[in-house]
Amino acid sequence: MFSEKELLLVPGPTPIPPFVERAMSRPVINHRGPAYEQLFATLQEKLKKVFQVTGEVFVFPAAGTGALEAMTVNFLSPGDAVLVISIGFFGDRWGEIAERFGVQVTWLKFPWGEAATPEAIREFLKKAKSPYKAVLITMNETSTGVVNPLQEIAPIVKEAGSLLLVDAISGLVAMPLPMDEWKIDAVAAASQKALMTPPGIALVAVREAAWKFVEESRMPRYYWDLRLARSFQSHHQNPYTPPVSLLFGLDAALTAILEEGLDQVFDRHRRLRDLLRNGARHLGLEPLVSDDRFASCSLTALKVPEGVSAAQLIQTLRHQYRIEVAGGQEHLRGKIIRISHMGWVHESDIHLVLAALGQILTKGSSQN
Ligand SMILES: Cc1ncc(COP(=O)(O)O)c(C=O)c1O
C-alpha cells in the first residue's frame, strides 16, 4: 500500500523537496532543441560548483552503480593493477566490477564499521613493486555509515603515482569533497542521495588533469564512453536521450544547494548526525561507529539491542509510524538499522524517528 505521507529515512532514495517536484512536473522538452541546451549548460556550471572541479561532469540516465562502471571502463585497461580499498558492501561491489572487466585487483579491506587508515594505505603502497594504475575507494560507506578520511588519503595516493577514483554516491553534498583541492581524479555520484532528486541520474566528475587517462584507456565501452559524452557536452547535449524531467529536478535541487551555500549544507548535515547520535545514545541505542571523526553525516547505523528484533523494529516503524528506515546488509543484517539524514531531512524528522524508537523500545517489541 502506498501512503502519501511517509517519512523516508532510508539511505537513498531520499525525500524530494516540493520545489524539485514542481520543477519535474514541467512539460518535457526536445532534448535536441535550444531550451534543453540552455538547461544543460547551466546544469553543468552548477554541477562543477558542487563537485568543486574545473574539469567536466558527465550525466547518464542510470543508477549509481553505472557511474562506478563508467569510471572503471574509462580510466582502466584490461590487466591494469589497481588497489581497491574496501570498508564495506559498496567498496566490495566496485572491486567486483573491476574484476569483471579483467582488471587485476589487489584488495585492502578494513573491518566493516571502521574507516581505512592512511598509515596502512601508505605502507601498502610502499610495498608495491610498481605503482598501481589506480586506487579505488568509497568516500562514505553506506552499509555502515563510515566516512573515510579522504583528505589524508588523497595525498598518499597521489605521491604513489596512482589515479584516485572515488565513489561519493552517498557522500557528495553531505560532506566536503573538494575535488580539485584534494586532487581526486574522478568521482561517482547519483541523484537519489543528498542531491534530493529521484533515482535515475548517475554522475561522473573528471578532473581536467585526469582526462588524458580516459583517452589512453583500452577498455571496450559504448554506453559509458566519456569521450563520446564529452564531444556532445561541448555543445550542451548528450549522446543518447537524457532523463529530461529528472534534470529539471536536479537543476532545481542544485540551485537550492548553491543558494544555501556548500559549507552551510555540510554544517546542516553534521548537526543532524549529532542530533541523531546523541538522541539514540539516550535511548540506549549505540551507534555502530563509535568514533565521531569517522561517523558519516549522511546516515547513521545503530546497533539493535540484545533481545530486540531488527526486522520487527523496522516493521513497527513502517506500519505504526510511517517511517521507513533500512536494515543491515550481509553479516550486519539483523544487527543494525540504518537511518539516513541526507538531503531534504530536517531536525523535526530526526526528533520524530527518535520519539518513535523510544516508544517502541519502552513498550517492548512483543507488544508491536
Ligand atoms: C556508496 C554507494 N555506492 C554505490 C551505490 C549503488 O548505487 P545504486 O543503487 O544507485 O546503483 C550506493 C547505493 O546506495 C552507495 O551508497
PDBQT file of the ligand as one rigid body, heavy atoms in Angstrom, charges set to zero:
ROOT
HETATM    1  C1  LIG A 401      28.382   4.208  -1.636  1.00  0.00    +0.000 C 
HETATM    2  C2  LIG A 401      27.445   3.627  -2.650  1.00  0.00    +0.000 A 
HETATM    3  N1  LIG A 401      27.951   3.130  -3.779  1.00  0.00    +0.000 NA
HETATM    4  C3  LIG A 401      27.159   2.608  -4.728  1.00  0.00    +0.000 A 
HETATM    5  C4  LIG A 401      25.793   2.541  -4.565  1.00  0.00    +0.000 A 
HETATM    6  C5  LIG A 401      24.938   1.953  -5.631  1.00  0.00    +0.000 C 
HETATM    7  O1  LIG A 401      24.037   2.907  -6.121  1.00  0.00    +0.000 OA
HETATM    8  P1  LIG A 401      22.763   2.430  -6.961  1.00  0.00    +0.000 P 
HETATM    9  O2  LIG A 401      21.916   1.604  -6.068  1.00  0.00    +0.000 OA
HETATM   10  O3  LIG A 401      22.120   3.741  -7.365  1.00  0.00    +0.000 OA
HETATM   11  O4  LIG A 401      23.283   1.672  -8.129  1.00  0.00    +0.000 OA
HETATM   12  C6  LIG A 401      25.221   3.022  -3.387  1.00  0.00    +0.000 A 
HETATM   13  C7  LIG A 401      23.772   2.909  -3.142  1.00  0.00    +0.000 C 
HETATM   14  O5  LIG A 401      23.295   3.000  -2.029  1.00  0.00    +0.000 OA
HETATM   15  C8  LIG A 401      26.069   3.588  -2.411  1.00  0.00    +0.000 A 
HETATM   16  O6  LIG A 401      25.561   4.076  -1.286  1.00  0.00    +0.000 OA
ENDROOT
TORSDOF 0
